Amino acid sequence: MNKIKFILGLFMILMFTSCLDDFRELNTDEEMLVTTDPKNVFTGATENFNNVSRQHLMGKYSGVMQYMQYIVSSSGAQEGIYIKPAQINKPSPYLPYYNDYYTQIGIRLNYLVNTVIPL
């Protein structure tokens, strides 16, 4: 029982200790918006572009990657053109990417190029 009390007491002491010295250097003005480290901004934008949802993943593998010839169907590659522009019901596999680029990913990359990289 004494061992359990000792471990719990030690845990409580460790829980209330922290390393505030590093935060004091980083947080100089609490009201000011600071610039973000490039490794954090670019990683988030890349992750969002690659794996947003299952819908994007399926769209990527069923349409875009076949058009760019990264992958082919299980029956093998087709001869001729991949897209017929005159077809009325042509697939639009890049539609989710267009919306996400202009509403989310592009904004982050624009911030990265204009704000973080020139520093």
Backbone bond lengths (Angstrom), bond angles and torsions (degrees), N, CA, C in turn:
res aa  C-N    CA-C-N  psi(-1)  N-CA   C-N-CA  omega(-1)  CA-C   N-CA-C  phi
1 M - - - 1.448 - - 1.532 110.52 -
2 N 1.344 116.47 -39.24 1.460 120.05 178.53 1.525 111.15 -65.22
3 K 1.327 115.30 -34.71 1.463 119.84 179.08 1.532 110.52 -64.77
4 I 1.326 116.84 -41.24 1.468 121.46 179.23 1.528 110.08 -65.48
5 K 1.340 117.07 -42.86 1.467 120.38 178.36 1.527 110.54 -63.38
6 F 1.328 116.77 -39.98 1.457 120.74 178.85 1.531 111.13 -63.54
7 I 1.321 116.52 -44.63 1.469 120.95 179.60 1.522 110.49 -64.83
8 L 1.334 117.48 -43.36 1.465 120.21 178.10 1.528 111.55 -64.30
9 G 1.331 117.39 -40.81 1.465 120.90 177.27 1.514 111.66 -63.57
10 L 1.321 116.82 -42.99 1.459 121.46 177.49 1.528 110.86 -63.29
11 F 1.313 116.29 -41.04 1.462 121.05 178.08 1.527 110.93 -62.87
12 M 1.327 117.49 -41.61 1.472 121.32 179.53 1.527 111.06 -65.23
13 I 1.327 116.77 -40.28 1.468 119.95 178.25 1.524 110.23 -64.47
14 L 1.325 117.68 -44.12 1.464 121.35 179.22 1.524 111.78 -66.65
15 M 1.318 116.86 -30.76 1.454 120.40 -178.99 1.533 111.29 -68.59
16 F 1.313 117.44 -32.47 1.458 120.63 -177.57 1.527 113.32 -89.86
17 T 1.300 117.89 -6.03 1.460 119.90 174.92 1.517 108.28 -88.62
18 S 1.297 116.12 149.59 1.466 119.87 179.14 1.517 109.06 -152.81
19 C 1.295 115.23 173.73 1.454 120.46 178.29 1.526 108.22 -111.87
20 L 1.301 116.70 80.73 1.458 121.99 -178.70 1.520 112.61 -81.87
21 D 1.314 117.79 -14.15 1.461 119.93 -178.07 1.523 111.62 -60.46
22 D 1.327 117.44 -42.33 1.462 120.55 179.12 1.518 111.59 -66.83
23 F 1.316 117.45 -36.64 1.458 120.39 -179.36 1.525 111.45 -69.99
24 R 1.300 117.96 -30.61 1.465 120.44 177.95 1.515 110.85 -64.97
25 E 1.324 117.54 -35.52 1.460 120.76 178.20 1.520 111.11 -72.25
26 L 1.312 117.63 -37.46 1.460 121.09 -177.91 1.517 112.42 -76.69
27 N 1.306 117.64 -41.52 1.452 122.00 -174.56 1.527 109.58 -97.53
28 T 1.337 116.29 81.21 1.458 119.68 -178.90 1.516 111.65 -82.63
29 D 1.317 118.43 -37.15 1.464 122.15 179.16 1.522 107.65 -135.01
30 E 1.311 116.63 114.59 1.462 120.78 -175.22 1.522 112.85 -68.98
31 E 1.327 118.36 -24.38 1.463 121.81 -176.47 1.528 112.76 -88.36
32 M 1.308 117.87 -17.60 1.457 121.31 -175.88 1.534 110.88 -86.91
33 L 1.328 115.66 137.90 1.463 120.23 173.54 1.517 108.26 -81.58
34 V 1.304 116.24 130.50 1.462 120.54 -176.64 1.517 109.99 -104.51
35 T 1.305 116.54 162.94 1.460 120.55 175.48 1.521 108.76 -80.56
36 T 1.308 114.39 154.56 1.457 120.78 -176.59 1.518 110.08 -97.46
37 D 1.296 115.73 148.69 1.454 121.42 176.00 1.528 108.92 -63.47
38 P 1.338 119.44 132.60 1.471 121.27 -176.01 1.517 114.17 -56.42
39 K 1.324 118.11 -33.15 1.464 119.00 -178.31 1.521 111.25 -65.61
40 N 1.327 118.26 -28.83 1.459 120.62 178.40 1.520 112.10 -79.44
41 V 1.306 118.18 -37.81 1.464 121.57 -178.40 1.518 110.74 -70.39
42 F 1.313 117.24 -49.09 1.457 120.56 -175.23 1.519 111.96 -69.09
43 T 1.310 117.91 -35.89 1.462 120.66 178.81 1.516 110.77 -63.03
44 G 1.330 117.46 -43.10 1.464 120.70 178.61 1.510 112.18 -63.95
45 A 1.333 117.24 -41.59 1.460 120.32 179.73 1.522 110.76 -65.97
46 T 1.310 117.09 -40.95 1.463 120.52 178.77 1.518 111.38 -66.12
47 E 1.308 117.02 -42.52 1.463 120.44 179.98 1.525 110.83 -64.48
48 N 1.321 117.45 -41.43 1.459 120.38 179.26 1.521 111.33 -66.41
49 F 1.329 117.78 -34.73 1.453 120.04 179.88 1.525 111.00 -71.00
50 N 1.305 117.17 -37.25 1.460 120.50 -174.89 1.522 113.68 -79.86
51 N 1.303 118.39 -47.41 1.463 120.57 -171.54 1.521 111.01 -133.74
52 V 1.312 117.27 70.74 1.454 120.09 -179.62 1.523 110.30 -78.41
53 S 1.315 116.98 -51.64 1.459 120.23 -178.57 1.525 109.05 -157.68
54 R 1.305 115.41 175.57 1.464 120.37 178.02 1.529 110.83 -64.53
55 Q 1.328 116.96 -36.36 1.464 121.04 179.11 1.529 110.46 -60.76
56 H 1.316 117.11 -43.33 1.457 120.08 179.02 1.524 111.31 -66.95
57 L 1.322 116.30 -39.79 1.456 120.18 179.41 1.525 110.97 -63.68
58 M 1.336 116.60 -44.61 1.466 120.14 178.61 1.525 110.83 -65.68
59 G 1.325 117.10 -39.80 1.458 120.24 177.31 1.511 111.82 -62.97
60 K 1.320 115.49 -38.13 1.458 119.81 -179.35 1.524 111.03 -66.04
61 Y 1.330 116.58 -47.04 1.457 119.25 -175.09 1.518 113.29 -80.01
62 S 1.318 118.58 -28.62 1.461 118.80 -178.51 1.517 112.73 -87.31
63 G 1.306 118.63 -18.91 1.449 119.18 -175.99 1.504 114.85 -127.65
64 V 1.308 116.70 -69.01 1.462 121.45 -171.29 1.516 112.08 -59.13
65 M 1.320 117.65 -46.57 1.459 119.24 -175.65 1.525 112.10 -70.40
66 Q 1.324 117.93 -27.40 1.464 119.14 174.86 1.518 110.42 -72.58
67 Y 1.344 116.73 -37.46 1.465 119.22 178.82 1.524 110.96 -66.79
68 M 1.310 117.33 -34.73 1.463 120.80 179.84 1.524 111.53 -88.31
69 Q 1.324 117.45 2.58 1.453 125.51 176.85 1.528 112.91 62.94
70 Y 1.338 117.05 31.91 1.460 119.70 171.49 1.518 110.23 -76.45
71 I 1.331 115.92 -39.32 1.456 120.39 177.79 1.518 107.92 -132.69
72 V 1.308 116.57 161.55 1.461 121.87 175.45 1.519 107.89 -128.43
73 S 1.307 116.10 164.55 1.460 119.66 179.40 1.527 109.98 -69.81
74 S 1.315 116.58 168.05 1.463 120.54 -177.22 1.526 112.47 -66.45
75 S 1.334 117.60 -20.61 1.467 120.10 178.99 1.527 112.16 -83.37
76 G 1.309 117.72 -4.00 1.457 120.70 178.54 1.516 111.98 107.11
77 A 1.313 115.00 174.28 1.465 120.52 -178.10 1.523 110.66 -73.54
78 Q 1.325 115.65 149.05 1.460 120.93 178.35 1.521 109.83 -97.07
79 E 1.324 114.38 151.88 1.457 118.73 175.51 1.515 109.12 -92.82
80 G 1.299 116.43 155.31 1.463 120.26 178.06 1.516 111.80 93.63
81 I 1.331 114.21 -162.87 1.462 118.84 -176.68 1.524 110.63 -82.17
82 Y 1.297 116.28 153.24 1.461 121.31 -178.70 1.521 111.99 -87.82
83 I 1.324 117.83 -35.20 1.463 121.56 -177.67 1.519 108.77 -120.68
84 K 1.328 115.81 135.17 1.458 121.31 175.00 1.527 107.37 -107.74
85 P 1.328 118.76 102.94 1.465 120.85 -175.96 1.525 113.93 -61.42
86 A 1.326 118.68 -25.87 1.464 121.11 -178.28 1.526 112.35 -78.60
87 Q 1.302 118.57 -14.22 1.460 122.02 -178.48 1.529 109.81 -68.99
88 I 1.336 116.33 132.89 1.469 120.71 -176.16 1.521 111.42 -71.42
89 N 1.306 118.26 -46.54 1.469 122.60 -176.56 1.522 111.48 -96.88
90 K 1.298 116.43 48.17 1.465 118.44 -179.28 1.528 110.03 -72.87
91 P 1.307 117.85 147.82 1.467 120.12 -178.58 1.524 111.03 -70.53
92 S 1.299 115.49 154.11 1.458 121.48 177.85 1.527 108.81 -128.84
93 P 1.329 117.53 72.16 1.463 119.49 -174.83 1.520 113.85 -71.38
94 Y 1.320 117.94 -18.92 1.457 120.93 -176.11 1.519 112.62 -92.13
95 L 1.323 118.97 1.86 1.462 121.88 -177.11 1.527 113.42 -58.72
96 P 1.332 121.17 -47.00 1.474 118.70 178.45 1.523 112.72 -62.17
97 Y 1.333 117.01 -33.12 1.456 119.73 -178.97 1.520 111.01 -69.18
98 Y 1.320 117.37 -37.48 1.463 120.87 -179.30 1.519 110.33 -60.91
99 N 1.318 117.09 -48.70 1.460 121.20 -179.55 1.524 111.42 -65.05
100 D 1.318 117.45 -44.30 1.462 119.95 -178.60 1.524 111.90 -67.28
101 Y 1.322 117.02 -34.38 1.463 118.54 -179.54 1.523 110.68 -65.43
102 Y 1.313 116.63 -44.40 1.462 119.05 -175.99 1.522 113.82 -83.16
103 T 1.314 119.42 -13.57 1.461 119.82 178.82 1.523 113.25 -109.29
104 Q 1.326 119.07 -21.74 1.469 120.26 -175.79 1.523 112.85 -132.17
105 I 1.319 117.22 -64.10 1.457 121.62 -170.91 1.518 111.32 -68.65
106 G 1.313 116.95 -45.15 1.461 120.76 -179.75 1.507 112.65 -62.23
107 I 1.321 116.63 -36.62 1.461 120.23 178.42 1.523 110.03 -64.22
108 R 1.321 117.23 -42.29 1.466 120.30 179.42 1.525 111.66 -67.12
109 L 1.328 116.46 -41.76 1.461 119.06 178.98 1.522 110.79 -67.88
110 N 1.335 117.75 -36.14 1.457 121.56 176.39 1.525 110.22 -62.30
111 Y 1.320 116.71 -42.68 1.467 121.25 176.25 1.524 110.28 -61.28
112 L 1.309 116.73 -41.70 1.457 121.34 -179.29 1.524 110.94 -63.57
113 V 1.324 117.11 -46.42 1.461 121.12 -177.05 1.525 111.54 -69.06
114 N 1.320 117.68 -43.71 1.463 120.47 -173.52 1.519 114.13 -84.14
115 T 1.313 118.25 -29.49 1.459 120.19 -171.90 1.520 113.26 -108.57
116 V 1.306 117.48 -46.40 1.464 119.94 -169.96 1.521 112.33 -88.30
117 I 1.318 118.42 -45.35 1.463 121.18 -174.28 1.534 112.85 -66.73
118 P 1.356 120.83 -42.34 1.471 118.82 -178.75 1.524 114.31 -61.49
119 L 1.322 117.89 -18.06 1.468 119.45 179.23 1.474 108.55 -70.10
